[in-house]
Amino acid sequence: MIRAAIIGLGTWGQNLVRSVQGASPHIQFTAAATRTPDKAREFAEANGLRMLPSYEAALSDAEVDAVVLATPHSMHTDQIIAAARAGKHVFSEKPLGLSAADAQRAAQACADQGVTLGVGYNWRYQPALQKIRELIDDGTLGRVLHLEGNFCGPSAYRFPKGHWRHDTEEAPAGGMTGRGVHVVDAMLYLAGHIEQVTAQSFRLAQDFGVDDTTSMLFRFASGATGYLGTVIATAETWRLQVFGSNAWAEVGDVEHLHTWDLKVCRIDRNNITVKQRPEVLTFPRTSTERAELEHFARQAASRESIARPGGDAVHNVAVLEAILASARTQQAVRVH
Protein backbone atom coordinates (compact mmCIF):
# COMPACT_ATOMS: atom_id res chain seq x y z
CA MET A 1 0.00 0.00 0.00
CA ILE A 2 1.47 3.32 -1.13
CA ARG A 3 0.80 6.14 1.36
CA ALA A 4 0.27 9.33 -0.64
CA ALA A 5 -0.05 13.02 0.08
CA ILE A 6 -2.33 15.04 -2.17
CA ILE A 7 -0.87 18.45 -3.00
CA GLY A 8 -3.64 20.83 -3.97
CA LEU A 9 -7.18 20.20 -2.79
CA GLY A 10 -9.21 22.05 -5.37
CA THR A 11 -11.94 20.36 -7.38
CA TRP A 12 -9.61 18.00 -9.23
CA GLY A 13 -7.44 17.17 -6.23
CA GLN A 14 -10.56 16.16 -4.32
CA ASN A 15 -11.71 14.08 -7.29
CA LEU A 16 -8.42 12.16 -7.28
CA VAL A 17 -8.76 11.43 -3.57
CA ARG A 18 -12.36 10.22 -3.95
CA SER A 19 -11.40 7.89 -6.81
CA VAL A 20 -9.34 5.60 -4.55
CA GLN A 21 -9.95 6.48 -0.92
CA GLY A 22 -11.08 3.42 1.02
CA ALA A 23 -11.52 1.44 -2.20
CA SER A 24 -8.02 0.63 -3.43
CA PRO A 25 -5.65 -2.06 -2.14
CA HIS A 26 -2.73 -0.23 -3.78
CA ILE A 27 -2.87 3.43 -2.74
CA GLN A 28 -4.29 5.43 0.18
CA PHE A 29 -4.19 9.18 0.66
CA THR A 30 -3.02 9.85 4.20
CA ALA A 31 -1.99 13.52 4.09
CA ALA A 32 -2.64 16.76 2.25
CA ALA A 33 -1.12 20.18 1.67
CA THR A 34 -2.90 23.06 -0.04
CA ARG A 35 -2.56 26.80 -0.45
CA THR A 36 -6.03 27.37 1.08
CA PRO A 37 -6.26 24.91 3.98
CA ASP A 38 -9.37 26.45 5.53
CA LYS A 39 -11.39 25.70 2.38
CA ALA A 40 -10.26 22.06 2.38
CA ARG A 41 -10.28 21.24 6.08
CA GLU A 42 -13.74 19.66 6.12
CA PHE A 43 -12.93 17.47 3.10
CA ALA A 44 -9.61 16.44 4.66
CA GLU A 45 -11.25 15.44 7.93
CA ALA A 46 -13.96 13.46 6.13
CA ASN A 47 -11.33 11.52 4.19
CA GLY A 48 -8.83 10.90 6.97
CA LEU A 49 -6.16 13.26 5.67
CA ARG A 50 -3.56 14.84 7.95
CA MET A 51 -3.27 18.49 6.96
CA LEU A 52 0.37 19.44 6.48
CA PRO A 53 1.57 23.05 6.53
CA SER A 54 3.46 22.95 3.23
CA TYR A 55 4.68 20.89 0.30
CA GLU A 56 8.09 20.78 1.94
CA ALA A 57 6.51 19.21 5.01
CA ALA A 58 5.06 16.45 2.84
CA LEU A 59 8.46 15.78 1.28
CA SER A 60 10.11 15.46 4.71
CA ASP A 61 7.36 13.28 6.19
CA ALA A 62 8.59 9.71 6.74
CA GLU A 63 5.01 8.43 6.57
CA VAL A 64 4.52 9.70 3.02
CA ASP A 65 5.73 7.42 0.22
CA ALA A 66 4.50 9.47 -2.72
CA VAL A 67 3.08 12.88 -3.57
CA VAL A 68 0.26 13.51 -6.03
CA LEU A 69 0.32 17.00 -7.57
CA ALA A 70 -2.95 18.74 -8.43
CA THR A 71 -1.29 22.15 -8.69
CA PRO A 72 -1.00 24.91 -11.33
CA HIS A 73 0.91 23.95 -14.47
CA SER A 74 3.91 26.21 -13.91
CA MET A 75 4.66 24.56 -10.55
CA HIS A 76 4.96 20.99 -11.82
CA THR A 77 8.61 20.89 -12.88
CA ASP A 78 10.12 22.27 -9.68
CA GLN A 79 7.76 20.24 -7.49
CA ILE A 80 8.63 17.03 -9.34
CA ILE A 81 12.37 17.67 -9.05
CA ALA A 82 12.01 18.44 -5.33
CA ALA A 83 10.09 15.19 -4.82
CA ALA A 84 12.76 13.20 -6.66
CA ARG A 85 15.51 14.71 -4.52
CA ALA A 86 13.50 13.82 -1.41
CA GLY A 87 13.19 10.22 -2.59
CA LYS A 88 9.41 10.45 -3.03
CA HIS A 89 7.54 8.91 -5.92
CA VAL A 90 5.50 11.58 -7.69
CA PHE A 91 2.35 11.63 -9.77
CA SER A 92 1.72 14.96 -11.49
CA GLU A 93 -1.33 16.21 -13.25
CA LYS A 94 -0.68 17.10 -16.86
CA PRO A 95 1.19 18.68 -18.49
CA LEU A 96 4.57 17.55 -17.23
CA GLY A 97 5.89 21.08 -17.77
CA LEU A 98 5.42 24.14 -19.92
CA SER A 99 8.62 23.67 -21.90
CA ALA A 100 10.19 20.52 -23.28
CA ALA A 101 13.44 21.31 -21.48
CA ASP A 102 11.62 21.58 -18.14
CA ALA A 103 9.68 18.38 -18.77
CA GLN A 104 12.88 16.54 -19.64
CA ARG A 105 14.57 17.88 -16.48
CA ALA A 106 11.70 16.60 -14.36
CA ALA A 107 11.70 13.16 -15.95
CA GLN A 108 15.49 12.94 -15.74
CA ALA A 109 15.50 13.87 -12.04
CA CYS A 110 13.13 11.01 -11.26
CA ALA A 111 15.15 8.58 -13.37
CA ASP A 112 18.37 9.65 -11.65
CA GLN A 113 16.89 9.20 -8.16
CA GLY A 114 15.16 5.90 -8.99
CA VAL A 115 11.67 7.14 -8.14
CA THR A 116 8.54 6.56 -10.21
CA LEU A 117 7.02 9.48 -12.13
CA GLY A 118 3.43 9.29 -13.34
CA VAL A 119 1.54 11.92 -15.35
CA GLY A 120 -2.25 12.32 -15.33
CA TYR A 121 -3.16 11.23 -18.83
CA ASN A 122 -6.13 9.16 -17.72
CA TRP A 123 -7.47 8.63 -21.25
CA ARG A 124 -4.89 5.85 -21.69
CA TYR A 125 -6.83 3.84 -19.11
CA GLN A 126 -10.04 3.93 -21.13
CA PRO A 127 -10.92 0.42 -22.37
CA ALA A 128 -12.17 1.92 -25.64
CA LEU A 129 -8.83 3.63 -26.35
CA GLN A 130 -6.96 0.44 -25.46
CA LYS A 131 -9.25 -1.40 -27.89
CA ILE A 132 -8.33 1.01 -30.69
CA ARG A 133 -4.67 0.29 -29.96
CA GLU A 134 -5.47 -3.43 -30.22
CA LEU A 135 -7.27 -2.91 -33.55
CA ILE A 136 -4.18 -1.15 -34.87
CA ASP A 137 -1.83 -3.84 -33.62
CA ASP A 138 -3.86 -6.75 -35.02
CA GLY A 139 -4.31 -5.09 -38.43
CA THR A 140 -8.07 -4.54 -38.23
CA LEU A 141 -7.75 -0.81 -38.95
CA GLY A 142 -4.95 -1.31 -41.45
CA ARG A 143 -2.34 1.40 -41.79
CA VAL A 144 -3.14 4.47 -39.68
CA LEU A 145 -3.65 7.30 -42.16
CA HIS A 146 -5.21 10.16 -40.21
CA LEU A 147 -6.47 11.13 -36.75
CA GLU A 148 -9.01 13.82 -35.86
CA GLY A 149 -9.80 15.08 -32.39
CA ASN A 150 -11.40 17.87 -30.45
CA PHE A 151 -11.92 18.66 -26.79
CA CYS A 152 -14.13 21.68 -26.22
CA GLY A 153 -16.31 23.27 -23.58
CA PRO A 154 -17.11 26.50 -21.68
CA SER A 155 -13.88 26.60 -19.65
CA ALA A 156 -13.23 30.25 -20.52
CA TYR A 157 -16.46 31.20 -18.74
CA ARG A 158 -15.87 29.12 -15.60
CA PHE A 159 -13.11 31.24 -14.11
CA PRO A 160 -13.20 34.96 -13.26
CA LYS A 161 -10.79 37.56 -14.55
CA GLY A 162 -7.50 37.22 -12.67
CA HIS A 163 -7.78 33.45 -12.09
CA TRP A 164 -4.58 31.54 -12.88
CA ARG A 165 -6.36 29.60 -15.62
CA HIS A 166 -6.70 32.91 -17.50
CA ASP A 167 -2.95 33.54 -17.23
CA THR A 168 -1.30 33.02 -20.62
CA GLU A 169 1.89 31.94 -18.86
CA GLU A 170 -0.03 29.14 -17.08
CA ALA A 171 -2.30 28.17 -19.97
CA PRO A 172 -0.58 28.91 -23.28
CA ALA A 173 -2.52 28.20 -26.48
CA GLY A 174 -5.83 28.45 -24.69
CA GLY A 175 -7.47 25.08 -24.16
CA MET A 176 -4.35 23.11 -25.02
CA THR A 177 -2.96 22.81 -21.47
CA GLY A 178 -6.29 21.93 -19.84
CA ARG A 179 -7.88 19.88 -22.60
CA GLY A 180 -5.92 19.49 -25.82
CA VAL A 181 -2.92 17.76 -24.28
CA HIS A 182 -5.22 14.81 -23.46
CA VAL A 183 -6.03 14.38 -27.15
CA VAL A 184 -2.37 14.75 -28.10
CA ASP A 185 -1.45 12.04 -25.59
CA ALA A 186 -4.10 9.72 -27.04
CA MET A 187 -2.74 10.39 -30.51
CA LEU A 188 0.82 9.63 -29.39
CA TYR A 189 -0.43 6.36 -27.85
CA LEU A 190 -2.10 5.36 -31.11
CA ALA A 191 0.13 6.82 -33.83
CA GLY A 192 3.55 7.61 -32.33
CA HIS A 193 5.46 10.86 -32.21
CA ILE A 194 4.51 14.04 -34.07
CA GLU A 195 7.20 15.64 -36.21
CA GLN A 196 5.52 18.80 -37.55
CA VAL A 197 2.79 21.21 -36.36
CA THR A 198 0.84 24.00 -38.04
CA ALA A 199 -1.33 25.96 -35.61
CA GLN A 200 -3.54 29.00 -35.14
CA SER A 201 -4.86 30.33 -31.84
CA PHE A 202 -7.08 33.32 -31.03
CA ARG A 203 -9.16 34.92 -28.27
CA LEU A 204 -12.54 35.64 -29.86
CA ALA A 205 -15.28 35.35 -27.23
CA GLN A 206 -14.08 37.63 -24.38
CA ASP A 207 -11.97 40.72 -23.94
CA PHE A 208 -9.72 39.10 -21.30
CA GLY A 209 -8.01 35.82 -20.58
CA VAL A 210 -6.40 33.14 -22.68
CA ASP A 211 -7.13 32.19 -26.28
CA ASP A 212 -10.45 30.40 -26.67
CA THR A 213 -10.19 29.04 -30.23
CA THR A 214 -7.14 26.95 -31.11
CA SER A 215 -6.66 24.49 -33.99
CA MET A 216 -3.74 22.47 -35.29
CA LEU A 217 -2.61 20.25 -38.16
CA PHE A 218 -0.13 17.47 -37.35
CA ARG A 219 2.28 15.36 -39.37
CA PHE A 220 3.37 12.18 -37.57
CA ALA A 221 6.77 10.53 -37.95
CA SER A 222 4.92 7.50 -39.34
CA GLY A 223 3.58 9.60 -42.22
CA ALA A 224 0.05 9.84 -40.82
CA THR A 225 -1.68 13.21 -40.62
CA GLY A 226 -3.86 14.68 -37.88
CA TYR A 227 -6.14 17.50 -36.84
CA LEU A 228 -6.97 18.81 -33.37
CA GLY A 229 -9.25 21.62 -32.26
CA THR A 230 -9.95 22.96 -28.78
CA VAL A 231 -12.56 25.67 -28.30
CA ILE A 232 -13.10 26.70 -24.68
CA ALA A 233 -15.96 29.15 -25.21
CA THR A 234 -18.61 26.75 -26.49
CA ALA A 235 -20.75 23.87 -25.26
CA GLU A 236 -19.08 20.70 -23.99
CA THR A 237 -18.00 18.13 -26.58
CA TRP A 238 -15.07 15.87 -27.40
CA ARG A 239 -14.22 13.34 -30.10
CA LEU A 240 -11.33 11.22 -31.37
CA GLN A 241 -11.53 9.38 -34.69
CA VAL A 242 -8.78 7.21 -36.17
CA PHE A 243 -8.89 6.47 -39.90
CA GLY A 244 -7.10 3.37 -41.15
CA SER A 245 -6.79 1.86 -44.61
CA ASN A 246 -9.28 -0.90 -43.66
CA ALA A 247 -11.58 0.77 -41.10
CA TRP A 248 -12.15 3.70 -38.81
CA ALA A 249 -12.71 3.83 -35.06
CA GLU A 250 -14.34 6.66 -33.11
CA VAL A 251 -15.01 7.70 -29.52
CA GLY A 252 -16.77 10.85 -28.40
CA ASP A 253 -19.52 12.30 -26.24
CA VAL A 254 -20.25 15.26 -23.98
CA GLU A 255 -19.00 13.73 -20.71
CA HIS A 256 -15.48 12.27 -20.77
CA LEU A 257 -15.17 11.12 -17.15
CA HIS A 258 -17.08 7.91 -17.74
CA THR A 259 -16.50 4.65 -19.60
CA TRP A 260 -16.62 5.32 -23.32
CA ASP A 261 -18.39 3.40 -26.07
CA LEU A 262 -16.48 2.73 -29.28
CA LYS A 263 -17.73 2.84 -32.86
CA VAL A 264 -15.88 0.79 -35.50
CA CYS A 265 -16.72 0.84 -39.22
CA ARG A 266 -15.01 -1.55 -41.63
CA ILE A 267 -14.65 -1.67 -45.39
CA ASP A 268 -16.11 -4.78 -47.06
CA ARG A 269 -13.49 -5.46 -49.72
CA ASN A 270 -15.92 -7.72 -51.57
CA ASN A 271 -18.59 -5.01 -51.70
CA ILE A 272 -16.52 -1.86 -51.80
CA THR A 273 -19.39 0.41 -52.92
CA VAL A 274 -21.75 -0.65 -50.13
CA LYS A 275 -21.79 1.79 -47.21
CA GLN A 276 -21.23 -0.18 -44.01
CA ARG A 277 -22.90 0.65 -40.70
CA PRO A 278 -20.56 1.09 -37.70
CA GLU A 279 -20.49 -1.49 -34.90
CA VAL A 280 -20.84 -0.13 -31.36
CA LEU A 281 -18.67 -1.76 -28.69
CA THR A 282 -19.37 -1.24 -24.98
CA PHE A 283 -17.14 -1.94 -21.98
CA PRO A 284 -17.58 -2.57 -18.23
CA ARG A 285 -17.65 0.60 -16.16
CA THR A 286 -14.27 1.74 -14.91
CA SER A 287 -12.74 4.76 -13.16
CA THR A 288 -9.81 6.00 -15.20
CA GLU A 289 -8.61 8.13 -12.27
CA ARG A 290 -8.50 5.08 -10.02
CA ALA A 291 -6.86 3.03 -12.77
CA GLU A 292 -4.08 5.57 -13.36
CA LEU A 293 -3.37 6.05 -9.64
CA GLU A 294 -3.33 2.30 -8.98
CA HIS A 295 -0.98 1.73 -11.91
CA PHE A 296 1.26 4.47 -10.52
CA ALA A 297 1.16 2.86 -7.06
CA ARG A 298 2.03 -0.61 -8.40
CA GLN A 299 4.94 0.80 -10.40
CA ALA A 300 6.11 2.84 -7.40
CA ALA A 301 5.98 -0.21 -5.12
CA SER A 302 8.38 -2.01 -7.48
CA ARG A 303 10.30 1.18 -8.39
CA GLU A 304 9.45 0.77 -12.07
CA SER A 305 9.21 3.81 -14.34
CA ILE A 306 6.19 5.21 -16.17
CA ALA A 307 7.08 8.64 -17.57
CA ARG A 308 10.66 8.55 -18.84
CA PRO A 309 13.18 11.05 -20.24
CA GLY A 310 12.40 11.43 -23.93
CA GLY A 311 9.10 9.58 -23.57
CA ASP A 312 5.58 10.55 -24.60
CA ALA A 313 4.92 12.88 -21.65
CA VAL A 314 8.04 14.90 -22.55
CA HIS A 315 7.26 14.77 -26.28
CA ASN A 316 3.75 16.06 -25.55
CA VAL A 317 5.28 19.23 -24.09
CA ALA A 318 7.54 19.54 -27.14
CA VAL A 319 4.39 19.40 -29.28
CA LEU A 320 2.86 22.16 -27.14
CA GLU A 321 5.97 24.29 -27.65
CA ALA A 322 5.74 23.75 -31.41
CA ILE A 323 2.05 24.73 -31.36
CA LEU A 324 2.93 28.00 -29.62
CA ALA A 325 5.72 28.73 -32.07
CA SER A 326 3.54 27.97 -35.09
CA ALA A 327 0.64 30.09 -33.83
CA ARG A 328 3.06 32.96 -33.25
CA THR A 329 4.85 32.73 -36.64
CA GLN A 330 1.97 31.38 -38.78
CA GLN A 331 4.45 28.81 -40.14
CA ALA A 332 4.79 25.05 -39.93
CA VAL A 333 7.15 24.14 -37.08
CA ARG A 334 9.20 20.96 -36.60
CA VAL A 335 8.85 19.27 -33.22
CA HIS A 336 12.20 18.82 -31.47
N, C-alpha and C positions, 0 to 999 in steps of 0.2 A: 504494500500500500504506500503510494507516494503521498507525502504530506505537503500540500501546496498552500502558498499565500497568494491571494488575489490582490493585484495592484491596480486600483481604480475600481470604484464600486458605483459607476453610473449604470445606465440601463443595460448596456451590453455586459459589463462585468457581472452584474447580478444574474443575467441570463446564463452566463457560463457556470456560475456557482450552482444555480438551480438544475442545470442539465445533469450533474453527477452527484450532488450532495445527498448522502444517505442511500444512493442507488448503485454506486459503482464499487466493485471489489478491487479496483486498481488505483483510484485517486480520491482523496478527500481534502476539501479545503478546510484548513484549521486556523488560518490567520488572514488578516486583511490590512491594507494600508491605502488610504485615499486622501486626496487634497481637501475634501469636505467631510470630515468624519461625523459631524453632527447629523448630516443628511442620511448617512448610511448606518448609523448606530442601531436602529431598530432592526434593519435587515440582518446586520451582523449577529446580533443577539439571537434572532430567530433561527439562524443557520449555524450556530455554534462557532462563530469566528472570533478569535482574539483580535481586538483592534490594536494595531501597532502604530507607533507615532510617525514612522517614516519608512520609505523604501529601504534606506540603509539599515534600519532596525530589522527588517525582514531578511536582508542578506546576512546579517550577523546572528540570526536566530538559529540555534542548533536544532530546533525542532521543526525547521522548515527545510524540506528537501528540494523544492522547486518553487519558482515564482511564475505566475501567469499574468501577463501584462495586458490590461485593457485601458491603455493610456493614449494620449495624443500622439499622432504619427511621428512628430519631430523628436520625441523622447525615446523612441524604440532603440536606436543604435546604442546610445550611451548606457541605457538601462540593461541591454543585453550584455554588453561588454563588462559592466560592473557585476552582473550575475555570474558570468563565466569566471571572472577573477576571484569571486567569492566561493566558487565551487558549486554553485547552484544550477540545476537544470532550469531551462527557461523556455516558456511558451509565450510567444508574442502575437498579438493581433496583427493583421496585415496593415500596411505593407511592412516588409522587413526594415526598410529605411526609405529616405527620400532621395538618395543618390545611390548609384550602383557601387561607388567606392565605399560608402558607409555600410551598405548591406553586406558587402564582401568582408569588411572589417569585423562586423558582428558575427558572421558565420565563421570566420577564421578564428576569432577569439574563443568561440565555443569548441571548435575542433582542437585548438591548441591545448585547452584545459580539460579536454575529455568529457565535456558535459553535453547533454542532448539539447538541441535547439529545435523547437517546433514553431510553425507559423500558421495562423488561423485561416487557412484556405479550406473551409469545411465542405465546399462543393465536391472535393475529391472523395468524400465519404458517402456520397449519394449513390445508392445502388444503380440508378439509371445511368449516371455518368460512367460508372465502372462497367456497365453493360455495353455502352458505346465503345469503350476501350477494348472489350472482348470481341465485339463485332469487327473492329479494325484488325485485331490480331489474328482472328480466324478467317479473314478474307471476305466476310459477308458484305461489308461495305465496299470492298475493292480498294483501289488507291484513293487516299484522301486528296480531294481536289480543292475544296473550298470550305471555309467555316464562316458562319454569320452569327453574331450575338448582339444582344442589347441588355442593358440593366438600367431601368429608368424608374423615376418616382418623384414625389414632391419634396425631396430632401432640402432644397433651397428655401422652402417656406417653413421648415420645421424649427429653424434656429434663428434667434433674433440677431440684429446687427451687432457686431462686436464679439459674437461667439467664435470660438477657435475654428469651428468648421466652416466659417466664412473667411478665414485667413488664407490668402493665396500661398503663403509659405507652408501652411499645414496641409492644404488640400489643393495642390497644383492640378491643372487641367480638370477643374470642376469635379464631376462625379467619378473621375478615374480612381482616386485614392480610396473612396468609400465603397464604390460599386464596381467600376470597370476592371479593377485588378482581379476580382473574382473570375470574370469571364476570361481574362488573359490567362490566368492560372489553369482554367479548364482547357483552354486551347493548347497551352504548353503540354498538358497531360495527354492530350489526344493527338497532337500534330508535331510536337517538338519545338525547338527554338525558332524565334522570329528573327529574321535578318534585316528587314527593312520596314520602315513606318512612314506613312504620309498622313498628317493629321490636321484638323482644324478645330478651334475651340473658341467659344464666344459667350459673353454674358448678355442675354437678350431679354429676360423676363423681369429683372429688378435693377434698380440703380445702385446696388451695393452687393458686396459679397463676391464669391468665386464664380467662374464660368458655369453656365447651366446647360450648355449645348455643345457637346464634344463628340466628334466622330473621327474614325481612323480606318485606313486601309493597311493591311499587313501583307508581307511576303515572307513565307516560312523558308527555312533552310532546305526543307524537303522539296520545295517547288510549289507547294500549295499556297493559295491566296486566302485572305480573310478580311472581314469587315466587323467593326465594333462601334456601336453608338451608345452613349450614356447621356440622357437628358434628365436633369434633376429638378425641372420645373414643370412636370406633367404628372399624369396619373401613373400609378404603380404598374409596371409590367417588366417581364424579363423573358429572354428566349435564347437558346443556343441550338443551331442546326448545323449538322456536319454532312457535307455532300461527298459521296464516294462514287467511283466509276460503276458500281453495281447497285447502290442503294443510298438513301439518305436516312438520317436519324435526327429526331428533334425532341427537345424538352423545352418547357416554357409554361408560364402561368402568371398570376398576380402575386401570390405568396410564394416565397422561396424557402422559408424555414419549415418545410414539411417534406414528406417523402414524395419524390416526383414520379409521374408516369412518363413513359417513353413511347414515342411514335416512330415506327420503322416502315419505310416504303421501299420495296424492291422492284427492280426491273425484271420482267419476264422475257428472257432472251428469245424464247420461242414465239412470243407474241409482242414484239417490240412496240407496236403502235397502240396496244391496249393500255389505257391508263389504270394503274393499279391503286387500290385503296390501301392506306397505311394500316399496319397492325399496331394495336395499343398494348403495351406491356405494363403491368403493375407490379409493385414490390411490397414486401412487408414493411410496416411503419418502422422508422428508425429515427434517432436523434443524431444529426450529424455533429452537433456540438459535443455530445457525449462521446461519439465515436472518435473524434479527433483528439479529445483530451485523454481518452483511455489508450489510444495508440501512442500518444506522447508519453504517458505514464509507463506503459510496458517497455518502450524504448529506453526511457530514463532508467528504469529498474535494472536493465541489462547494459546500460551505458552505450547504446547503439544510436547512431546519428539519424536524423530526419532531414533537416535543412543543412546543406553542405556548402562550402565555398565553391562558387561557380555553378551551383545547382539552379533549379527552376525558381526558387524564391529570390535569389540574387538576380537572375536573368529577368524576372518580372520587373524589378526596379530599373534595370537597364532599358527595358521597353518603355517604361514610364518616362525616363529621361529623354529617350528618342522622340516620344510623343510631344513632350514640351518643346524640344528643339525644332521639330517639324512645324508645330503650330506657330512658333515664333517666326520662323524663316519662310514658311509656306513652301518648303522644299521637302523632297523625300530624304530621310535620314537613315543611315546604317546603324544597326544596333551593335554596340561594342560590349 
